[in-house]
Amino acid sequence: MTDTAARLLTLLSLLQTPREWPGSELAERLAVSARTIRRDIERLRQMGYPVEAGMGAAGGYRLAAGRAMPPLLLDDEEAVAIAVGLRIAAGNPVEGIEEASVRALAKVIQVLPARLRHRVSALGSAAITMLGVTGPTVDAQSLVTLAGAVSAGERLRFRYRAADGAETRRLAEPYRLVASGRRWYLMAWDLDRDDWRVFRVDRIGDPLPTGARVTGREPPGEGPAAFVTRVLYSGVPTYEVRAILHLPADQVVARLGADPADVSPIDDRTCSLRGHADTLEWLAARLLMLGCEFEVHDPPELRAHLRDLAARASRAAELTDATVQVARSAS
């Protein structure tokens, strides 16, 4: 793709947000001159995109709403990516979008060439969705509003319901939306708290863009995904784990999916594990599934949990044949 073509795509993406863009701001965003922006706008119009220009000093460029757009052209990889994304979206926790995703997927597949339909079908037969996985749903319109405010750099007002059910009114400068597991989070600067905050999108109500521009604050250097992860983990108990595992270090890394930096070889058949976990149940299960002997030094809560598991397992193993027969008869 040439620089001009890439710039036109970026320009078109900016113009699709629900706001007017002054030519000077577009020029700054794309690192070109105002004259280049005017030429690019004219190119888009020649291609059939209805770009309107506002009058006066406060005017800017925007795509006209409600007009017929030129046909969408996709290469093979883009078409497959859209079909895969729609298939995933049909099972994601965005309220009201499942049926629309299925309808859109059917239309996309209908116009795909045979070779691409085969690739999408192959993916569908090779991948499955876990059943019984439930969670809060996100209102599709709210998600669209939040995404538009992030893209346009516009302040938002919204209601927010905390974990204890208390509701507050918030004024924030949205920065990024982050999807994690089956939940969506909004990373934003909370103007009332004067700090960066993470909001669960399913707890956000009545998001309303204010028209005021964000101030362009410097976000945390770790990046949105890492910031959201850190904030989420800071709100739950974290246990520091120290254990000796009678298994080669490379096998522990492979089986646990652990960070190699957390596993240190002691000899060819033994290693030490240091790390952090937020749930004792998860950690105990993973250690037991290694199928090796191990000694836990910390935390004491993990040793207590393992003793409880061992007692329950011992009671289950001590059932006599007669007891099992009585239980079967009763059922």
Long-range contacts (C-beta under 8 A, 24 or more apart in sequence): 4-40, 7-32, 7-40, 8-40, 8-43, 8-44, 11-37, 11-40, 11-41, 11-44, 12-44, 12-49, 15-44, 15-49, 15-51, 15-61, 15-62, 15-63, 16-63, 17-148, 17-151, 17-152, 18-148, 18-152, 19-60, 19-62, 19-152, 19-154, 20-54, 20-59, 20-60, 20-61, 20-62, 21-60, 21-61, 21-62, 22-59, 22-60, 22-61, 23-60, 23-61, 25-60, 26-61, 76-116, 79-108, 79-112, 79-116, 80-116, 80-119, 80-120, 82-108, 83-108, 83-109, 83-112, 83-116, 83-120, 84-120, 84-123, 87-120, 87-123, 87-124, 91-129, 92-182, 93-135, 93-136, 93-137, 93-138, 93-182, 93-183, 93-184, 93-202, 94-137, 94-138, 94-139, 94-140, 94-143, 94-184, 95-137, 95-138, 95-139, 95-140, 96-139, 96-140, 97-140, 100-140, 133-182, 135-181, 135-182, 135-183, 136-183, 136-200, 136-202, 136-203, 137-202, 138-184, 138-201, 138-202, 139-202, 142-201, 142-204, 142-205, 142-207, 143-177, 143-184, 143-201, 145-207, 145-208, 145-209, 146-174, 146-177, 146-186, 146-201, 146-204, 146-207, 147-177, 148-209, 149-174, 149-207, 149-209, 150-174, 150-175, 150-176, 150-177, 152-209, 153-213, 153-214, 153-216, 154-209, 154-210, 154-211, 154-212, 154-213, 154-214, 155-191, 155-209, 155-210, 155-211, 155-212, 155-213, 155-214, 156-188, 156-207, 156-208, 156-209, 156-210, 157-207, 157-208, 157-210, 158-204, 158-205, 158-206, 158-207, 158-208, 159-204, 159-205, 159-206, 160-199, 160-203, 160-204, 160-205, 161-203, 161-205, 162-203, 167-205, 170-199, 171-210, 172-197, 172-199, 173-214, 173-215, 173-217, 174-214, 175-214, 175-219, 175-224, 176-219, 176-224, 177-201, 178-224, 178-225, 178-228, 180-225, 180-228, 180-229, 180-232, 185-228, 185-232, 187-219, 187-224, 187-227, 187-228, 189-214, 189-217, 196-220, 196-227, 198-227, 198-228, 198-231, 198-232, 233-278, 236-278, 237-278, 238-276, 238-277, 238-278, 239-276, 239-277, 239-278, 239-280, 239-283, 239-298, 239-299, 239-301, 239-302, 240-274, 240-275, 240-276, 240-298, 240-299, 241-273, 241-274, 241-275, 241-276, 241-277, 241-283, 241-296, 241-298, 241-299, 241-302, 242-272, 242-273, 242-274, 242-296, 242-297, 242-298, 243-272, 243-273, 243-287, 243-294, 243-295, 243-296, 243-297, 244-270, 244-271, 244-272, 244-273, 244-294, 244-295, 244-297, 245-270, 245-271, 245-272, 245-273, 245-287, 245-290, 245-292, 245-294, 246-270, 246-292, 246-293, 246-294, 247-271, 247-290, 247-292, 247-294, 252-290, 255-289, 255-290, 256-286, 256-290, 280-305, 281-305, 284-309
